[in-house]
Amino acid sequence: MKINVHALFFLILFFVAACNTKESKEKTISSDLDSTNVYTGPNHSHYTQFSDYNFTTEGQWDSLNNMTHHFKSASGYSIHKDYKTFGWHIFSRGSAYKSYNFSLLWGVSYFSYIVNAKTGSYDNIHQWKTTAMVDSAKVNNCKVFLSVSNFGEKRNAQFLKNPKAQKTLADSLSVLLELRKANGINIDFEGVSSKNKKEFNQFIVTLSDRLHKVNPDYMVSVALYSVDYHKIFDIKTIDSSIDFYTLMGYDYYGGFSKHAGPVSPLKSSKRWGIHSVESSVDYYMNEGVNPSKLIVGLPYYGGKWKTEDTPIPSRAEKFLSHDMYSTTRELLDTKKYKVSFDTISSTQYGIYEEKGVTKQLWFDDSLSLSYKYDWIKHKKLAGVGIWALGYDHGYTELWELMANKFGQKQ
């Protein structure tokens, strides 16, 4: 029997190509998080979105947000002694705190003291000196913190190489904490380069020491990146100086993403990639974080994309916006768009068309958050954090869920 060598060669190529095609379809989707850049999260993007407003009162922010009514929910509950529920109140939410059920919060952090990278003093502290949020929280035995933020590689490098600026920051924080009789700080430095890793971790230790000398009862906490690609946090070095950690368990998909997808996927998967809330928690625990010190921050916001088509995962043509929970609810209540639950990421999503444009909306609600809350309890972690309080203004179901999962009858 005579064999056609050329025919055999092309036959082999055909099978190799077919196998490679099949393999590529079965590959885990590569993470859309960019490992080549320093981490900057939505905390930073929120600040830049509102940093140009020179408002001096909460009433001005209320006017911008069209906030005229306040709502109370889940009355008759208090936070269970076994859990820490922690939320950030962002300066731009004005008086939204009048709707917060502080009895269900272990702690609240005012966002934010924006560090002047050159001097260590602040570029802005917004309404920290006057906000009634502090008083409302303390009346309900909710601890009060001041977020301390510095954003961007250059600003962090400048500050971390300046011991004098670091001392000024510690002195300034001591005055501001004493002024409001607050309980401590939440350090949120985003965009730290690996070149400044040693200085960053030493800064955390030194700042903690200085604040504890002023008041031994002050609590110092640090916001951890969802994915610490460059191993910025040296847990072994800083752990004894830290009272608790807050994981930024969100922005796994966002404006940087090649695909539309879940902002806060609970578990890793072939569909959504290796990074998830679970993988982040496992990473930091392996680094030495005690689960009893780890609060998992989850989003009260979602992401919206213009996509190429409707099946998930869909390629993103353009990232449109980060939408607060209340904005998403208003859209869905008005348009009656169908919402589906992605069991793989434990996240809600909606696919719809507007003027011939396909859009995808990914967000968390009381159903998806209930899965994540149960997982936090199952892992025996410290509790849950909310980025950000007031993003659900006008709706009460997320407070009711918190009462159900982390509260107890008063």
C-alpha positions in Angstrom: 0.0 0.0 0.0 1.5 3.3 -1.1 1.3 6.2 1.4 0.9 9.8 0.2 3.4 11.6 2.5 1.9 15.1 1.7 -1.6 14.0 2.4 -0.5 12.4 5.7 1.4 15.7 6.7 -1.7 17.8 6.1 -3.9 15.3 8.0 -1.6 15.6 11.0 -1.7 19.4 10.8 -5.5 19.2 10.7 -5.8 17.2 13.9 -3.3 19.4 15.7 -5.2 22.5 14.8 -8.5 20.9 15.8 -7.1 19.9 19.2 -5.7 23.3 19.8 -9.0 24.9 18.9 -10.8 22.6 21.3 -8.2 23.3 24.0 -8.6 27.1 23.6 -12.3 26.9 24.1 -11.8 25.0 27.3 -9.1 27.2 28.7 -9.8 29.2 31.8 -10.5 32.8 30.9 -7.4 34.8 31.6 -7.8 37.3 34.4 -8.8 40.8 33.3 -6.9 42.3 36.2 -3.7 43.8 34.9 -0.7 42.3 36.7 1.7 44.7 35.0 0.4 47.8 36.8 0.2 48.9 40.4 -3.2 48.4 42.0 -5.7 51.3 42.0 -9.3 50.4 42.9 -12.7 52.1 42.8 -12.0 53.9 46.0 -9.5 56.0 44.0 -11.9 56.4 41.0 -14.7 57.6 43.3 -12.5 60.2 44.8 -11.3 61.5 41.4 -14.9 61.6 40.2 -15.9 64.1 42.9 -12.6 65.7 43.7 -13.3 68.8 41.6 -16.3 69.8 43.7 -15.3 72.4 46.3 -18.4 71.8 48.5 -18.1 72.7 52.1 -21.4 71.3 53.5 -23.3 68.1 53.4 -26.3 70.0 52.2 -24.4 70.8 49.0 -23.7 67.1 48.4 -27.4 66.3 49.1 -28.5 68.8 46.5 -26.1 67.2 43.9 -27.4 63.8 44.8 -31.1 65.0 44.9 -31.3 63.5 48.4 -34.4 64.8 50.1 -35.8 61.8 52.1 -34.3 59.4 54.6 -35.3 55.8 55.3 -35.0 53.6 58.4 -35.1 49.8 58.2 -34.4 46.6 60.2 -35.3 48.3 63.5 -35.2 46.1 66.6 -31.8 44.5 65.6 -28.3 45.1 66.8 -25.0 43.6 65.5 -24.3 40.1 66.8 -21.3 39.9 69.1 -19.6 37.3 66.9 -19.4 39.5 63.8 -17.9 42.8 62.7 -19.9 44.7 60.1 -17.9 47.6 58.7 -18.9 50.3 56.2 -17.4 53.3 54.5 -19.3 56.6 54.4 -18.0 58.6 51.4 -17.9 62.3 51.8 -19.9 62.8 48.6 -22.9 60.9 50.0 -23.7 64.0 52.2 -26.2 63.2 54.9 -27.1 59.7 53.6 -26.0 58.4 57.0 -29.3 59.6 58.4 -30.7 56.4 56.8 -28.0 54.1 58.2 -29.0 51.7 60.9 -25.9 52.2 63.1 -27.1 49.5 65.5 -26.2 47.0 62.8 -22.7 48.4 62.2 -19.7 47.4 64.3 -17.7 50.2 62.7 -18.0 53.0 60.1 -15.1 54.8 58.4 -15.4 58.3 57.1 -13.8 58.5 53.6 -11.4 60.2 53.6 -8.3 62.1 54.8 -6.5 62.8 51.5 -2.8 62.9 52.2 -0.7 65.7 50.9 2.2 63.6 49.6 4.7 66.4 50.0 3.9 67.5 53.6 1.9 64.7 55.2 -0.9 67.1 56.1 -4.2 66.8 54.2 -5.3 68.1 50.9 -8.8 67.5 52.1 -10.7 66.0 55.0 -14.1 67.1 53.7 -16.7 67.4 56.5 -14.8 65.2 59.1 -14.7 68.0 61.7 -18.4 68.8 61.6 -20.4 65.8 60.3 -23.1 64.5 62.6 -22.4 61.0 61.3 -19.8 60.6 64.0 -22.3 61.5 66.7 -25.0 59.3 65.3 -22.6 56.3 65.1 -21.3 56.7 68.7 -24.8 57.1 70.2 -25.5 53.6 68.8 -22.2 52.1 70.0 -20.8 52.0 66.5 -17.0 52.6 66.3 -15.8 55.5 64.2 -12.7 55.5 62.0 -11.1 57.9 59.6 -9.9 56.6 56.3 -6.4 57.8 55.3 -5.9 57.7 51.6 -3.0 58.2 49.1 -3.4 57.4 45.5 -1.0 56.9 42.6 2.5 55.5 42.3 4.3 58.9 42.2 2.4 60.3 45.2 3.1 57.2 47.3 6.8 57.2 46.3 7.1 60.8 47.3 5.4 60.4 50.6 7.0 57.1 51.6 10.5 58.5 51.1 9.8 61.4 53.4 10.0 60.6 57.2 9.2 64.2 58.1 5.9 64.0 56.1 5.1 60.7 57.8 5.5 62.2 61.2 3.3 65.2 60.2 0.6 62.7 59.1 0.7 60.9 62.5 0.5 64.2 64.4 -2.3 65.4 62.2 -4.3 62.2 62.6 -3.8 62.3 66.4 -5.4 65.8 66.5 -8.3 64.8 64.2 -9.1 61.6 66.0 -9.1 63.3 69.4 -11.3 66.1 68.0 -14.1 63.6 67.2 -13.2 61.1 69.9 -12.9 58.5 67.2 -11.6 54.9 67.5 -8.9 54.8 64.9 -7.9 54.8 61.2 -8.3 52.7 58.0 -5.2 53.0 55.8 -6.1 53.0 52.1 -2.9 53.5 50.0 -3.5 52.5 46.4 -0.9 52.5 43.7 2.1 51.6 45.8 5.0 50.3 43.7 6.9 47.2 44.5 10.0 49.5 44.6 8.5 51.2 47.7 7.3 48.0 49.4 9.8 48.1 52.3 9.1 51.8 53.0 5.3 51.2 52.9 5.3 48.4 55.4 7.7 50.3 57.7 5.4 53.3 57.5 2.4 51.2 58.6 4.4 50.0 61.7 5.7 53.4 62.6 2.3 55.1 62.2 0.7 52.4 64.4 3.3 52.9 67.0 2.9 56.7 67.0 -0.8 56.6 67.3 -0.7 53.9 70.1 1.6 56.1 72.1 -0.9 58.9 71.9 -3.8 56.5 72.8 -3.3 52.8 73.3 -6.9 52.2 72.5 -6.7 53.5 68.9 -7.3 50.8 66.3 -5.2 50.7 63.1 -6.5 48.9 60.1 -5.4 48.5 56.5 -7.3 48.1 53.3 -5.9 45.1 51.3 -5.9 44.9 47.5 -8.2 42.4 45.9 -5.1 40.9 44.2 -1.7 41.8 45.5 0.2 41.0 42.4 3.5 42.6 43.5 3.3 41.4 47.1 3.1 44.9 48.5 1.8 43.8 51.9 4.4 42.1 54.1 1.9 40.6 56.6 4.7 39.2 58.8 6.1 42.7 59.3 2.9 44.6 59.9 0.5 42.1 61.5 1.4 42.9 65.1 0.7 46.5 64.4 -2.7 45.9 62.8 -6.0 45.4 64.7 -7.9 44.3 61.6 -7.8 44.1 57.8 -10.4 45.2 55.3 -10.2 43.3 52.0 -11.3 45.3 48.9 -13.2 42.3 47.6 -14.5 44.0 44.5 -13.4 45.4 41.1 -12.3 42.0 39.7 -14.0 43.2 36.6 -14.2 46.9 35.7 -13.1 49.6 33.3 -9.9 47.7 32.6 -11.7 44.4 31.6 -11.7 42.8 28.2 -15.0 41.2 29.1 -18.1 42.2 31.0 -18.3 40.3 34.2 -18.9 40.0 37.9 -17.5 42.9 40.0 -17.2 40.5 43.0 -17.1 36.8 41.9 -17.3 34.6 45.0 -15.2 31.7 43.7 -12.7 31.1 41.0 -13.9 29.3 37.8 -13.0 28.5 34.2 -15.6 31.0 33.2 -14.5 34.0 35.2 -10.8 33.3 35.9 -8.6 32.4 38.8 -9.2 35.6 40.9 -12.2 35.8 43.2 -13.1 36.8 46.7 -12.3 33.2 47.8 -8.9 33.2 46.2 -8.1 36.6 47.7 -9.0 35.5 51.2 -7.0 32.3 50.8 -4.0 34.2 49.6 -4.0 36.6 52.6 -4.6 33.8 55.1 -1.7 31.9 53.6 0.4 35.1 54.1 -0.4 35.0 57.8 -3.7 37.0 58.2 -5.7 35.5 61.0 -9.3 34.9 59.8 -10.6 36.6 63.0 -8.9 39.8 61.8 -10.1 39.8 58.2 -13.2 41.8 57.2 -14.3 41.1 53.6 -15.4 44.3 51.8 -18.2 43.7 49.2 -19.7 46.1 46.7 -23.0 48.0 46.9 -22.3 48.9 43.2 -22.1 47.2 39.9 -20.5 47.5 36.5 -22.1 48.3 33.1 -20.6 47.6 29.7 -21.4 47.9 26.0 -20.8 44.4 24.7 -20.3 42.8 21.3 -23.0 40.2 21.9 -25.3 38.7 24.5 -23.8 35.3 25.7 -21.6 35.4 28.8 -18.7 36.0 29.0 -19.1 38.7 26.3 -16.3 40.8 24.9 -16.5 44.4 26.2 -16.6 47.1 23.5 -16.7 49.8 26.1 -17.0 50.2 29.9 -19.9 52.5 30.6 -20.1 53.1 34.3 -19.9 52.0 37.9 -23.6 52.2 39.1 -24.7 52.4 42.7 -27.2 49.8 43.9 -29.9 52.4 44.0 -29.2 53.5 40.4 -29.4 49.9 39.2 -32.7 49.3 41.1 -34.2 52.4 39.6 -33.2 51.3 36.1 -34.6 47.8 36.6 -37.8 49.0 38.3 -38.4 51.4 35.5 -37.5 49.4 32.4 -38.5 45.9 33.8 -35.4 44.3 32.3 -34.9 40.6 32.9 -32.3 39.8 35.6 -30.5 36.4 35.7 -28.4 34.9 38.5 -25.0 33.6 37.5 -24.5 30.6 39.9 -20.8 30.3 39.0 -19.9 33.8 40.4 -22.9 34.2 42.7 -23.7 37.5 41.0 -26.8 39.0 39.3 -26.6 40.3 35.7 -28.9 41.8 33.1 -28.6 41.9 29.4 -30.6 44.4 27.4 -30.7 46.6 24.4 -31.0 50.4 24.2 -31.3 52.0 20.7 -29.7 48.9 19.1 -26.8 48.8 21.6 -26.3 45.7 23.7 -25.5 46.4 27.3 -24.6 44.1 30.2 -25.1 45.1 33.9 -23.4 43.1 36.7 -24.3 43.8 40.3 -24.9 42.4 43.7 -28.3 42.4 45.5 -29.8 40.7 48.5 -29.7 37.3 46.8 -26.1 37.3 45.7 -24.9 39.0 48.9 -26.7 36.3 51.0 -24.5 33.7 49.4 -21.4 35.7 50.1 -22.5 36.5 53.7 -23.1 32.8 54.4 -19.6 32.0 52.9 -18.0 34.6 55.2 -19.7 33.0 58.2 -18.7 29.5 57.1 -15.1 30.6 56.8 -15.3 32.1 60.3 -13.9 35.4 59.1 -14.3 38.6 61.2 -17.2 39.9 59.2 -18.2 42.0 56.2 -17.4 45.4 54.9 -19.6 47.6 52.6 -18.3 49.7 49.8 -20.1 51.9 50.2 -22.8 52.8 52.6 -25.4 55.0 51.1 -25.1 53.5 47.7 -28.5 51.8 48.4 -30.2 55.0 49.5 -33.9 54.8 49.1 -34.0 51.0 49.4 -34.1 48.9 52.6 -33.6 45.3 51.6 -29.8 45.3 52.0 -30.1 46.5 55.6 -32.7 43.8 56.2 -30.3 41.2 54.8 -27.6 42.4 57.1 -30.0 42.1 60.1 -30.9 38.6 59.0 -27.3 37.4 58.6 -25.3 39.4 61.1 -27.8 40.8 63.6 -29.7 39.7 66.7 -32.9 40.9 68.2 -32.4 43.8 70.6 
